[in-house]
């Protein structure tokens, strides 16, 4: 691992380090999945009352963004495990 100084502080990783870093434990995956379910239920509860399209769109986009990140984490962990186990 090598720190790459920039405004976002990134780290240079080998492919093996990157793959290992993507793997979550089964408990961590359960927590991520539970959060995905909570967000999905919250997203379904968003209703458009006809008065504020912008507010509705912002709430919808916020929930979608959270779901996308959590989905990426879970799917990346699954893919990394397949690489490790192959």
DSSP file (Angstrom, degrees, kcal/mol; ACC not computed):
  #  RESIDUE AA STRUCTURE BP1 BP2  ACC     N-H-->O    O-->H-N    N-H-->O    O-->H-N    TCO  KAPPA ALPHA  PHI   PSI    X-CA   Y-CA   Z-CA
    1    1 A X              0   0    0      0, 0.0     2,-0.4     0, 0.0    12,-0.2   0.000 360.0 360.0 360.0 137.6    0.0    0.0    0.0
    2    2 A X  E     -A   12   0A   0     10,-1.8    10,-3.8     2,-0.0     2,-0.3  -0.986 360.0-128.1-137.0 124.6    1.2    3.4   -0.9
    3    3 A X  E     -A   11   0A   0     -2,-0.4     2,-0.7     8,-0.2     8,-0.2  -0.531  16.5-156.2 -71.8 131.8   -0.4    6.7    0.1
    4    4 A X  E     -A   10   0A   0      6,-3.3     6,-1.5    -2,-0.3     2,-0.3  -0.916  17.3-136.7-110.0 104.4   -1.0    9.0   -2.9
    5    5 A X        +     0   0    0     -2,-0.7     2,-0.3     4,-0.2     6,-0.0  -0.438  49.8 121.5 -68.1 124.2   -1.3   12.5   -1.6
    6    6 A X  S >  S-     0   0    0     -2,-0.3     3,-1.0     4,-0.0    -2,-0.0  -0.922  78.7 -78.2-162.6-178.2   -4.1   14.5   -3.1
    7    7 A X  T 3  S+     0   0    0     -2,-0.3    -2,-0.1     1,-0.2     0, 0.0   0.709 130.7  41.5 -67.2 -17.4   -7.2   16.4   -1.9
    8    8 A X  T 3  S-     0   0    0      2,-0.0    -1,-0.2     0, 0.0    -3,-0.1   0.470 104.1-128.8-106.4  -3.7   -9.1   13.1   -1.5
    9    9 A X    <   -     0   0    0     -3,-1.0     2,-0.3     1,-0.1    -4,-0.2   0.970  34.5-174.0  50.7  88.2   -6.3   11.0    0.0
   10   10 A X  E     -A    4   0A   0     -6,-1.5    -6,-3.3    -8,-0.0     2,-0.4  -0.696  15.6-139.6-106.6 162.2   -6.1    7.8   -2.1
   11   11 A X  E     -A    3   0A   0     -2,-0.3     2,-0.5    -8,-0.2    -8,-0.2  -0.985  13.1-130.9-125.6 130.6   -4.1    4.7   -1.6
   12   12 A X  E     -A    2   0A   0    -10,-3.8   -10,-1.8    -2,-0.4     2,-0.3  -0.691  34.3-174.0 -78.7 125.2   -2.3    2.8   -4.3
   13   13 A X        -     0   0    0     -2,-0.5     2,-0.1   -12,-0.2    -2,-0.0  -0.901  25.2-120.7-121.4 148.1   -3.2   -0.9   -3.9
   14   14 A X     >  -     0   0    0     -2,-0.3     4,-2.5     1,-0.1     5,-0.2  -0.387  39.1-105.3 -72.3 166.4   -2.0   -4.1   -5.6
   15   15 A X  H  > S+     0   0    0      1,-0.2     4,-2.5     2,-0.2     5,-0.2   0.902 123.3  51.8 -61.1 -39.9   -4.8   -6.1   -7.3
   16   16 A X  H  > S+     0   0    0      2,-0.2     4,-2.6     1,-0.2    -1,-0.2   0.912 110.1  47.9 -63.6 -42.9   -4.6   -8.6   -4.4
   17   17 A X  H  > S+     0   0    0      2,-0.2     4,-2.3     1,-0.2    -2,-0.2   0.906 111.8  50.7 -63.4 -41.5   -5.0   -5.9   -1.8
   18   18 A X  H  X S+     0   0    0     -4,-2.5     4,-0.8     2,-0.2    -2,-0.2   0.932 112.3  46.0 -62.4 -45.9   -7.9   -4.3   -3.7
   19   19 A X  H >< S+     0   0    0     -4,-2.5     3,-0.9     1,-0.2     4,-0.5   0.932 114.1  47.7 -64.1 -45.9   -9.7   -7.7   -3.9
   20   20 A X  H >< S+     0   0    0     -4,-2.6     3,-1.0     1,-0.2    -1,-0.2   0.863 107.8  57.2 -63.1 -35.0   -9.1   -8.5   -0.3
   21   21 A X  H 3< S+     0   0    0     -4,-2.3    -1,-0.2     1,-0.2    -2,-0.2   0.689 100.5  58.2 -70.1 -17.7  -10.3   -5.1    0.8
   22   22 A X  T << S+     0   0    0     -3,-0.9     2,-0.4    -4,-0.8    -1,-0.2   0.604  83.1 101.8 -86.0 -12.4  -13.6   -5.6   -0.9
   23   23 A X    <   -     0   0    0     -3,-1.0     2,-0.3    -4,-0.5    54,-0.1  -0.600  52.3-167.6 -83.2 128.1  -14.5   -8.7    1.1
   24   24 A X        -     0   0    0     -2,-0.4    -2,-0.0    50,-0.1     2,-0.0  -0.795  24.3-111.0-107.0 153.3  -17.0   -8.3    3.9
   25   25 A X     >  -     0   0    0     -2,-0.3     4,-2.6     1,-0.1     5,-0.2  -0.309  35.6-104.5 -72.5 166.7  -17.8  -10.9    6.6
   26   26 A X  H  > S+     0   0    0      1,-0.2     4,-2.0     2,-0.2     5,-0.1   0.863 123.5  51.0 -63.2 -34.6  -21.2  -12.5    6.7
   27   27 A X  H  > S+     0   0    0      2,-0.2     4,-2.2     1,-0.2    -1,-0.2   0.918 110.1  48.8 -68.9 -42.3  -22.3  -10.3    9.6
   28   28 A X  H  > S+     0   0    0      1,-0.2     4,-2.5     2,-0.2    -2,-0.2   0.909 111.1  50.5 -62.9 -41.0  -21.1   -7.2    7.8
   29   29 A X  H  X S+     0   0    0     -4,-2.6     4,-2.7     1,-0.2    -1,-0.2   0.883 108.5  52.6 -63.5 -37.7  -23.0   -8.3    4.7
   30   30 A X  H  X S+     0   0    0     -4,-2.0     4,-2.6     2,-0.2    -1,-0.2   0.905 109.5  49.0 -63.8 -40.8  -26.1   -8.9    6.8
   31   31 A X  H  X S+     0   0    0     -4,-2.2     4,-2.2     2,-0.2    -2,-0.2   0.929 112.5  47.9 -63.9 -45.0  -25.8   -5.3    8.2
   32   32 A X  H  X S+     0   0    0     -4,-2.5     4,-2.4     1,-0.2    -2,-0.2   0.919 113.1  48.0 -61.6 -43.7  -25.5   -3.9    4.7
   33   33 A X  H  X S+     0   0    0     -4,-2.7     4,-2.4     2,-0.2    -2,-0.2   0.898 109.8  52.4 -65.3 -40.4  -28.4   -5.9    3.4
   34   34 A X  H  X S+     0   0    0     -4,-2.6     4,-2.3     1,-0.2    -1,-0.2   0.913 110.6  48.2 -60.7 -41.4  -30.6   -4.9    6.4
   35   35 A X  H  X S+     0   0    0     -4,-2.2     4,-2.7     2,-0.2     5,-0.2   0.900 108.7  53.9 -66.7 -39.6  -29.7   -1.2    5.6
   36   36 A X  H  X S+     0   0    0     -4,-2.4     4,-2.6     1,-0.2    -2,-0.2   0.924 109.5  48.5 -57.9 -43.8  -30.6   -1.8    1.9
   37   37 A X  H  X S+     0   0    0     -4,-2.4     4,-2.4     2,-0.2    -2,-0.2   0.911 110.6  50.5 -63.7 -42.9  -34.0   -3.1    3.0
   38   38 A X  H  X S+     0   0    0     -4,-2.3     4,-2.2     1,-0.2    -2,-0.2   0.926 112.9  46.1 -60.9 -44.7  -34.6   -0.2    5.3
   39   39 A X  H  X S+     0   0    0     -4,-2.7     4,-2.9     2,-0.2    -2,-0.2   0.908 110.8  52.5 -66.0 -41.6  -33.7    2.3    2.5
   40   40 A X  H  X S+     0   0    0     -4,-2.6     4,-2.2     2,-0.2    -1,-0.2   0.909 110.7  47.6 -61.0 -41.9  -35.8    0.5    0.0
   41   41 A X  H  X S+     0   0    0     -4,-2.4     4,-1.2     2,-0.2    -1,-0.2   0.902 112.5  49.4 -65.4 -39.7  -38.8    0.6    2.3
   42   42 A X  H  X S+     0   0    0     -4,-2.2     4,-0.6     1,-0.2    -2,-0.2   0.897 109.3  52.4 -64.4 -40.0  -38.2    4.3    2.9
   43   43 A X  H >< S+     0   0    0     -4,-2.9     3,-1.0     1,-0.2    -2,-0.2   0.895 107.4  51.8 -63.3 -40.4  -38.0    4.9   -0.8
   44   44 A X  H 3< S+     0   0    0     -4,-2.2    -1,-0.2     1,-0.2    -2,-0.2   0.796 104.9  57.8 -65.2 -27.1  -41.3    3.2   -1.3
   45   45 A X  H 3< S+     0   0    0     -4,-1.2     2,-0.3    -3,-0.2    -1,-0.2   0.616  79.1 107.0 -81.0 -11.7  -42.8    5.5    1.3
   46   46 A X    <<  -     0   0    0     -3,-1.0     2,-0.4    -4,-0.6    10,-0.0  -0.518  53.9-171.1 -68.1 126.3  -41.8    8.6   -0.5
   47   47 A X        -     0   0    0     -2,-0.3     2,-0.7     2,-0.0    -2,-0.1  -0.933  23.0-131.8-123.9 147.6  -45.0   10.1   -2.0
   48   48 A X        -     0   0    0     -2,-0.4     5,-0.1     1,-0.1    -2,-0.0  -0.850  17.2-174.4 -96.4 117.9  -45.5   12.9   -4.4
   49   49 A X        -     0   0    0     -2,-0.7    -1,-0.1     3,-0.2     4,-0.1   0.422  45.0-112.9 -94.7   2.3  -48.2   15.3   -3.1
   50   50 A X  S    S+     0   0    0      2,-0.1     3,-0.2     1,-0.0    -2,-0.1   0.379  98.9  84.3  88.1  -6.2  -48.3   17.4   -6.2
   51   51 A X  S    S+     0   0    0      1,-0.2     2,-0.3     2,-0.0    -3,-0.0   0.752  92.1  31.5-102.2 -27.4  -46.8   20.5   -4.6
   52   52 A X     >  +     0   0    0      1,-0.1     4,-2.0     2,-0.1    -1,-0.2  -0.724  50.0 168.3-139.8  88.7  -43.1   20.0   -4.7
   53   53 A X  H  > S+     0   0    0     -2,-0.3     4,-2.8     1,-0.2     5,-0.2   0.885  84.8  53.9 -63.0 -39.3  -41.6   18.1   -7.6
   54   54 A X  H  > S+     0   0    0      2,-0.2     4,-2.6     1,-0.2     5,-0.2   0.929 108.3  48.2 -63.9 -46.0  -38.1   19.2   -6.6
   55   55 A X  H  > S+     0   0    0      1,-0.2     4,-2.2     2,-0.2    -1,-0.2   0.908 113.8  47.8 -61.4 -42.1  -38.5   18.0   -3.0
   56   56 A X  H  X S+     0   0    0     -4,-2.0     4,-2.6     2,-0.2    -2,-0.2   0.932 112.6  48.3 -62.5 -47.1  -39.8   14.6   -4.3
   57   57 A X  H  X S+     0   0    0     -4,-2.8     4,-2.5     1,-0.2    -2,-0.2   0.876 111.5  50.3 -63.7 -38.4  -37.0   14.3   -6.8
   58   58 A X  H  X S+     0   0    0     -4,-2.6     4,-2.4     2,-0.2    -1,-0.2   0.921 112.0  46.5 -66.2 -43.8  -34.3   15.1   -4.2
   59   59 A X  H  X S+     0   0    0     -4,-2.2     4,-2.2     2,-0.2    -2,-0.2   0.913 114.1  48.7 -64.1 -42.6  -35.7   12.6   -1.7
   60   60 A X  H  X S+     0   0    0     -4,-2.6     4,-2.4     1,-0.2    -2,-0.2   0.914 112.9  47.2 -62.8 -44.5  -35.9    9.9   -4.5
   61   61 A X  H  X S+     0   0    0     -4,-2.5     4,-2.5     2,-0.2    -2,-0.2   0.876 110.0  53.5 -67.1 -38.1  -32.4   10.6   -5.7
   62   62 A X  H  X S+     0   0    0     -4,-2.4     4,-2.0     2,-0.2    -2,-0.2   0.940 112.4  43.2 -61.8 -48.3  -31.0   10.6   -2.1
   63   63 A X  H  X S+     0   0    0     -4,-2.2     4,-2.5     1,-0.2    -2,-0.2   0.909 113.4  52.2 -65.1 -42.0  -32.5    7.1   -1.4
   64   64 A X  H  X S+     0   0    0     -4,-2.4     4,-2.6     1,-0.2    -2,-0.2   0.902 108.5  51.6 -60.5 -42.2  -31.4    5.8   -4.9
   65   65 A X  H  X S+     0   0    0     -4,-2.5     4,-2.2     2,-0.2    -1,-0.2   0.907 109.9  48.3 -62.2 -43.2  -27.9    7.0   -4.2
   66   66 A X  H  X S+     0   0    0     -4,-2.0     4,-2.4     1,-0.2     5,-0.2   0.929 112.5  48.7 -63.0 -44.7  -27.7    5.2   -0.9
   67   67 A X  H  X S+     0   0    0     -4,-2.5     4,-2.7     1,-0.2    -2,-0.2   0.904 109.7  52.7 -61.4 -41.4  -29.1    2.0   -2.5
   68   68 A X  H  X S+     0   0    0     -4,-2.6     4,-2.4     2,-0.2    -1,-0.2   0.918 110.5  46.7 -62.3 -44.3  -26.6    2.2   -5.3
   69   69 A X  H  X S+     0   0    0     -4,-2.2     4,-2.3     2,-0.2    -2,-0.2   0.942 114.7  46.0 -64.6 -47.6  -23.6    2.5   -2.9
   70   70 A X  H  X S+     0   0    0     -4,-2.4     4,-2.4     1,-0.2    -2,-0.2   0.893 112.6  51.0 -63.6 -39.1  -24.8   -0.3   -0.7
   71   71 A X  H  X S+     0   0    0     -4,-2.7     4,-2.9    -5,-0.2     5,-0.3   0.916 109.2  51.3 -63.6 -42.9  -25.5   -2.5   -3.7
   72   72 A X  H  X S+     0   0    0     -4,-2.4     4,-2.6    -5,-0.2     5,-0.2   0.916 110.1  49.7 -59.7 -43.8  -22.1   -1.8   -5.1
   73   73 A X  H  X S+     0   0    0     -4,-2.3     4,-2.0     2,-0.2    -2,-0.2   0.941 114.5  43.4 -61.2 -48.1  -20.5   -2.8   -1.8
   74   74 A X  H  X S+     0   0    0     -4,-2.4     4,-2.2     1,-0.2    -2,-0.2   0.934 117.1  45.4 -64.8 -47.0  -22.4   -6.1   -1.6
   75   75 A X  H  X S+     0   0    0     -4,-2.9     4,-2.4     1,-0.2    -1,-0.2   0.869 112.1  52.0 -66.7 -36.4  -21.9   -7.0   -5.2
   76   76 A X  H  X S+     0   0    0     -4,-2.6     4,-2.4    -5,-0.3    -1,-0.2   0.879 109.0  50.6 -67.0 -37.7  -18.2   -6.1   -5.1
   77   77 A X  H  X S+     0   0    0     -4,-2.0     4,-2.3    -5,-0.2    -2,-0.2   0.929 110.8  48.9 -64.2 -45.0  -17.7   -8.3   -2.0
   78   78 A X  H  X S+     0   0    0     -4,-2.2     4,-1.7     1,-0.2    -2,-0.2   0.919 113.3  46.8 -59.8 -45.0  -19.5  -11.2   -3.8
   79   79 A X  H  X S+     0   0    0     -4,-2.4     4,-1.8     1,-0.2    -1,-0.2   0.891 111.0  51.8 -66.2 -39.4  -17.3  -10.7   -6.9
   80   80 A X  H  X S+     0   0    0     -4,-2.4     4,-2.6     1,-0.2    -1,-0.2   0.898 107.3  52.9 -65.0 -40.2  -14.1  -10.5   -4.8
   81   81 A X  H  X S+     0   0    0     -4,-2.3     4,-2.5     1,-0.2    -1,-0.2   0.888 107.2  52.3 -62.0 -38.5  -14.9  -13.7   -3.0
   82   82 A X  H  X S+     0   0    0     -4,-1.7     4,-0.5     2,-0.2    -1,-0.2   0.892 110.3  48.3 -64.8 -38.9  -15.4  -15.5   -6.3
   83   83 A X  H >< S+     0   0    0     -4,-1.8     3,-0.9     2,-0.2    -2,-0.2   0.933 113.4  47.0 -65.2 -46.0  -11.9  -14.2   -7.4
   84   84 A X  H 3< S+     0   0    0     -4,-2.6    -2,-0.2     1,-0.2    -1,-0.2   0.888 114.7  46.6 -62.7 -40.2  -10.3  -15.4   -4.2
   85   85 A X  H 3<        0   0    0     -4,-2.5    -1,-0.2     1,-0.2    -2,-0.2   0.472 360.0 360.0 -84.5  -1.6  -12.0  -18.8   -4.3
   86   86 A X    <<        0   0    0     -3,-0.9    -1,-0.2    -4,-0.5    -2,-0.2   0.474 360.0 360.0 -94.0 360.0  -11.2  -19.5   -8.0
